[in-house]
């Protein structure tokens, strides 16, 4: 019985996260309350509050859920110590293709999440220091792995290269969503990552 209760609590938590994300995307983070989330699920505000004591904690949990999903999908393919630049780039291409088909979560992260706010400052710092594993950390880890294999030229700073990769990826994803990208989306993404790779790899 205890196990069933735990499973039910986890399912309820997942329903709350999904409902909150849908409302944040539709109405905006500032215009959504825990009461709105509860009403959408036909639950009491107290039931939602039992899982998340504030809207801010709900926001952090949504971001964590997205990051955890990315990390799980990537690590299901290979352990972190085996990741390479190309394996992470491949994962980011697939991620971008999914976003192009269903952009709501991405647009929420872009337009609703204020990374400089007190609520999200801790999440941002955890991402930069690798306490939370996201795309930036994945590229840093992969480039460091490639360095140990002798595939990267001297002088490359992994965090700088990772930042370039994410800026390029983000710009192309946004261009695709805005319908400003005329060439094939996947082809352009892969060529963008290959350009970064050419700039950091060791000459043979």
N, C-alpha and C positions, 0 to 999 in steps of 0.2 A: 504493500500500500504506500509506503514511504517513497518508493521508487516512482510509482505512478504519480504521486503528488509532485515530485521533483520534475518529472517529465512535463506534467501539465503546466507547472510554473514557467518552465523554459519555453513552452509553446506560447503561453500568454505573453511572455516577454517579447518573443519574436513578432507576435501580432501587434503589440504596442509599437515596436520599432517601425514596422511596415506602415502602420496607420499614421504615425507621426511624420514619417518621411513623405508620404503622399500628401498630407496636409501642409507640410512645410513647402513642398514644391508648388502646390496649388495656391495657397494663401499667403505664403511668406512666413519665415521664422518668427518675425516680430508680431505678426497678426494671428498666430496660433497659440492656443493655451492648452494646458493639460485637460481642461474641461472639454475642449473641442476634440481632443484625442479620445477621451473616454466616451463621448457621445457617439463618435463614429463607430466605436466598437460595441456600443450599447452596454458599457460598463460604468461603474461609479468612478468619480474622480479619485476616491480613496483607494480603489483597486489599482489604478494607474500609479498613484503616489506610493503604493507599497513597493512597486518595482523601481520607480524613479522619483526621488524626492523633489526634483525641480526640472524645469524645462531645459536648463543648462546641462544637467546630467544626462538627460535624454539625448540632447544634441551630441555630446561627447560619445555616448554609446552608439549612436548611428555611425559616426565617423569611425569608431573602433571596429564596428561590424564590417564596414567596407574594407578597412585595412586588413582585418583578419581574413576576409574572404580572398583578397588578393594574395596574401602570404600563403594561405592554405593551398590555393590553386597552383601557385608557383612551386611550393615545396613538395607538392604531390608528384611533380615531374622530376625533381632532383633536390638533394640536400643543399643547404646554403653554401657549404664549402666546395661544392662542385659546380655552382652557377658560373656561367661565362657571360661575357658581354652579349654575345649573340643569342643565348638562351633567354636572357632577360628582355632583350629587344624583341624577340619573337613573342614573348608573353605580352609585352606592351602593345604590339601590333594587334594581337587577338583581342586584348582589352579594348583597344580603340574601335575595332570593328563592332564589338558588342555595344559600346556607347553610341555609335552612329545609329544603331537599330533602336536603342532605348536610352535616350539621353537624360531622362529626368534626374537620376541620382547625380550624374556629372554636373548638370546645370545647377542643382542644389548646392553642391560643393563649391562651385564657381561663384554663385551669386548670393547665397545665403550665409555661408560660413565665413565669419570675420576672424581670420587667423590672428589678427593683432589684438583681439579682445581678450579680456582677462579669462573668459571661459575657455578659449581655445589656445591660449599662450602655452599652457603646459603640454598640450598635444603636439603643438608645433615643435617645442623644444625636445620632446621625446622622439619625434621623427628625425630631427637633426642629430641627435645623440645616439640613435639606433635603439632606444628603449621600446619604440614602436617600429615595426617593420613594414615599410611601405615601398612604393616604386623608387624613391630616391635612395633608400637604404639598399634596395636590391641592386641598383646599378653600382653603387659604391662597393658593395660586397663582391659583385661580379668582376669589376675592374681590378680590385685588389687580388682576387683569385687569379686573373689573367696575368697580373704582374708577377706573382709567385711562379707562374709557369714560364716566365720570360717572354711573354707575347706582347708586352707593352713597352714602349720606348721610355727612356729615362726622362725625368722632368714632368711627367704627367701627374696631375693632382686629381685623385679619384673623385673628390667632391665637386671639383670644377667641371670635370667631364660629365658627371651625373647631372649636374645642374643644366648643362647645355642640352643633354638628351631630353630632360623633362620639359625644358622651355620649347624645344623643337616639337616634341610630341604634343604638348598642350596647344601650341599655335596651330598645328595642322588639324588637330581634332576640332578646334573652334572654327577653323576655316571650312571644314567639311560640314559642320552643323549649320554654319551661316550660308552654305551653298556657294562659297567663293572658290572652291577647289575643283578645277575642271578636270585635271588628270585623275587616273585611278587612285583612290584613297590608299589602298594597301601598298601599291607600288611606290607612291611618294613617301610613305612612312618608312618603308624598308630602305629606300635610297637615302633618306635622311639619316637613319641610324648607320648605314654603311659609310656615309661621309664622315660621321663622327669617328667611327672605327678606324678609317684610313688615317685620320689625323692623330690618333693615339697609339696605333700599333707600331711594333718594332719593325724596322725595315729588314727584309730577309737578305 
